[in-house]
Each structure stands twice: as structure tokens, then as C-alpha cells.
Amino acid sequence: MDDLLADIEERAAIKEFDGLIPREQAEAQARHECEVLWCIRNFYPNGQKMKEHFDLCEKKRGKKATDMLRDDVRKAWAAKK
């Protein structure tokens, strides 16, 4: 867990510095990127488990947030094939 938090922090700092975006936005983007990577590491190639995760995400965070995650995971999943 500490590695994940450190990764998010590092990614956010880079985005903030290089992208000249506010820290809050940089952290949100970094969390999203890390979640996409986490999904691939934990569920690839098991599509049923990934679907179960998306269903849970949608219940907790709503359709819009889940659709964004689903789209980015699909892109990463396709690149992995």
C-alpha cells in the first residue's frame, strides 16, 4: 500500500510540475492511472472478475466514473494482448 501511495504522489508531482496543472487535478489523474494499472495487474486476463469490479465501482462511484475507468482499462487491456 505504501508503494501505491508513493507512486500516486510521484506521478502527481510530475504532472503538476510538467503539466502546470493544479495539484488536486494532478492527484486525481495520477490516482486514475494507478487504478487502471492495478486493474490490469489484478484481473487480466479474467474478464469476469474485471466485470465484477466494474459493477462494484458503479455502485460506489456512479456510472460516469466507472465508464471512464472501464474505457481506460479496455485500452490498456487491448494493448496487453
Rosetta blueprint (number, residue, H / E / L):
1 M L
2 D H
3 D H
4 L H
5 L H
6 A H
7 D H
8 I H
9 E H
10 E H
11 R H
12 A H
13 A H
14 I H
15 K H
16 E H
17 F H
18 D H
19 G H
20 L L
21 I L
22 P L
23 R H
24 E H
25 Q H
26 A H
27 E H
28 A H
29 Q H
30 A H
31 R H
32 H H
33 E H
34 C H
35 E H
36 V H
37 L H
38 W H
39 C H
40 I H
41 R H
42 N H
43 F H
44 Y L
45 P L
46 N L
47 G H
48 Q H
49 K H
50 M H
51 K H
52 E H
53 H H
54 F H
55 D H
56 L H
57 C H
58 E H
59 K H
60 K H
61 R H
62 G L
63 K H
64 K H
65 A H
66 T H
67 D H
68 M H
69 L H
70 R H
71 D H
72 D H
73 V H
74 R H
75 K H
76 A H
77 W H
78 A H
79 A H
80 K H
81 K L
